[in-house]
């Protein structure tokens, strides 16, 4: 199988999220590319609720987790901003739905633990420009988010 570009994997995840929202009766519209904060605008049928969604997709070959930019750790203080993590690596597609700032806080905490843990040789770790969000670090709060579209408040 040909290696897919990261861009193609990302767009695939966005379309999958739109399809899942459509299945539950929510209008989901992709934003123009290069929108820095969100990829989808989702609206209830009666237009009483609108949320914005950032989508991060983990490809089939990736078994470690989601590679996120370090800006994920900046809080947005917007209750209508969500992140959906799409996992394409298993037998079925999985969606983990987070309020943006909840994920931000979880990732920041995990990264701080990583930085504070010395390397195998005892040396200090250096700050890097991305943050891993690893399935192995998932706790109960993360697991209850799987395919839990009700978290969007529709």
C-alpha positions as CSV (number, residue, x, y, z in Angstrom):
1,X,0.0,0.0,0.0
2,X,1.3,3.5,-0.9
3,X,2.2,5.7,2.0
4,X,-0.4,8.4,2.6
5,X,0.6,12.0,3.1
6,X,-0.1,13.5,6.5
7,X,-2.4,16.0,4.8
8,X,-4.5,13.2,3.2
9,X,-4.8,11.4,6.6
10,X,-5.9,14.7,8.3
11,X,-8.5,15.4,5.6
12,X,-9.8,11.9,5.8
13,X,-10.3,12.3,9.6
14,X,-12.2,15.5,9.0
15,X,-14.6,13.9,6.6
16,X,-15.2,10.9,8.9
17,X,-16.1,13.3,11.7
18,X,-18.5,15.2,9.4
19,X,-20.1,11.8,8.4
20,X,-20.6,10.8,12.0
21,X,-22.2,14.1,12.9
22,X,-24.5,13.8,9.9
23,X,-25.6,10.3,11.1
24,X,-26.9,11.9,14.3
25,X,-28.6,14.8,12.5
26,X,-26.0,17.5,12.9
27,X,-25.0,19.7,10.0
28,X,-21.2,19.6,9.8
29,X,-19.3,21.9,7.5
30,X,-15.6,21.9,6.7
31,X,-13.8,25.2,7.0
32,X,-11.3,26.4,4.4
33,X,-7.9,24.8,4.8
34,X,-5.3,26.4,7.0
35,X,-7.8,27.6,9.6
36,X,-5.5,27.6,12.6
37,X,-7.9,26.7,15.4
38,X,-10.8,24.5,14.0
39,X,-11.6,22.4,11.0
40,X,-15.4,21.9,11.3
41,X,-18.4,24.0,12.2
42,X,-21.3,21.9,13.5
43,X,-24.8,23.2,13.8
44,X,-28.0,21.7,15.2
45,X,-30.9,21.4,12.7
46,X,-32.8,24.3,14.4
47,X,-29.6,26.4,14.6
48,X,-29.9,26.6,18.4
49,X,-26.4,25.2,19.0
50,X,-23.2,25.7,17.1
51,X,-19.8,24.3,18.0
52,X,-16.4,24.4,16.3
53,X,-14.2,21.3,16.2
54,X,-10.5,20.7,15.7
55,X,-9.8,17.3,14.2
56,X,-6.6,15.3,14.8
57,X,-6.2,12.0,13.0
58,X,-3.9,9.1,13.8
59,X,-3.1,7.0,10.7
60,X,-3.2,3.3,10.3
61,X,0.5,2.9,10.7
62,X,0.7,4.9,13.9
63,X,0.3,2.8,17.0
64,X,1.7,5.4,19.5
65,X,-0.8,8.2,19.6
66,X,-1.5,11.6,18.2
67,X,1.3,14.0,17.4
68,X,0.0,17.5,18.4
69,X,1.5,20.9,18.0
70,X,2.8,22.5,21.3
71,X,0.1,25.2,20.9
72,X,-2.4,22.6,22.0
73,X,-1.4,23.5,25.6
74,X,-2.7,27.0,25.3
75,X,-6.2,27.3,26.8
76,X,-8.9,29.0,24.7
77,X,-11.6,29.4,27.3
78,X,-14.3,28.7,24.7
79,X,-16.9,26.2,25.8
80,X,-18.0,25.8,22.2
81,X,-14.6,24.6,21.0
82,X,-13.9,20.9,20.9
83,X,-11.2,18.5,19.6
84,X,-12.0,15.2,18.1
85,X,-9.2,12.7,18.0
86,X,-9.7,10.2,15.2
87,X,-8.0,6.8,15.4
88,X,-7.7,5.0,12.1
89,X,-5.2,2.4,13.4
90,X,-7.7,-0.3,14.6
91,X,-10.3,-2.5,13.0
92,X,-12.9,0.2,13.5
93,X,-12.6,3.9,13.5
94,X,-12.6,5.4,17.0
95,X,-13.4,9.0,17.9
96,X,-12.4,10.6,21.2
97,X,-14.4,13.8,21.9
98,X,-12.9,16.5,24.1
99,X,-13.7,20.0,25.2
100,X,-10.6,21.8,23.8
101,X,-9.4,23.1,27.2
102,X,-9.8,19.6,28.8
103,X,-7.6,18.0,26.3
104,X,-5.2,21.0,26.5
105,X,-4.8,20.5,30.3
106,X,-4.4,16.7,30.0
107,X,-1.7,17.0,27.3
108,X,0.1,19.7,29.2
109,X,0.2,17.5,32.3
110,X,1.4,14.5,30.4
111,X,4.1,16.5,28.7
112,X,5.3,18.0,32.0
113,X,5.6,14.4,33.4
114,X,7.6,13.4,30.3
115,X,10.0,16.4,30.6
116,X,10.5,15.8,34.3
117,X,11.5,12.1,33.7
118,X,15.2,11.8,32.9
119,X,16.3,9.9,29.8
120,X,17.7,6.4,30.3
121,X,21.2,7.8,30.5
122,X,20.1,10.1,33.3
123,X,20.3,13.3,31.3
124,X,17.5,15.9,31.1
125,X,15.0,16.0,28.3
126,X,14.9,19.0,26.0
127,X,11.7,20.9,25.1
128,X,10.4,19.9,21.7
129,X,7.9,21.5,19.3
130,X,5.2,18.8,19.6
131,X,3.3,16.9,22.2
132,X,2.3,13.2,22.0
133,X,-1.0,12.1,23.3
134,X,-0.6,8.4,23.7
135,X,-3.3,5.8,23.9
136,X,-1.3,4.0,26.6
137,X,-1.7,7.0,28.9
138,X,-5.5,7.0,28.6
139,X,-7.4,7.1,31.9
140,X,-11.1,6.3,32.6
141,X,-12.0,9.9,31.7
142,X,-10.4,9.5,28.3
143,X,-12.0,6.1,27.6
144,X,-15.6,7.4,28.3
145,X,-15.0,9.9,25.5
146,X,-14.8,7.2,22.9
147,X,-17.6,7.8,20.3
148,X,-19.4,9.9,22.9
149,X,-20.9,12.5,20.6
150,X,-23.3,13.7,23.3
151,X,-20.3,15.6,24.8
152,X,-20.8,18.2,22.0
153,X,-24.1,19.2,23.7
154,X,-26.5,18.5,20.8
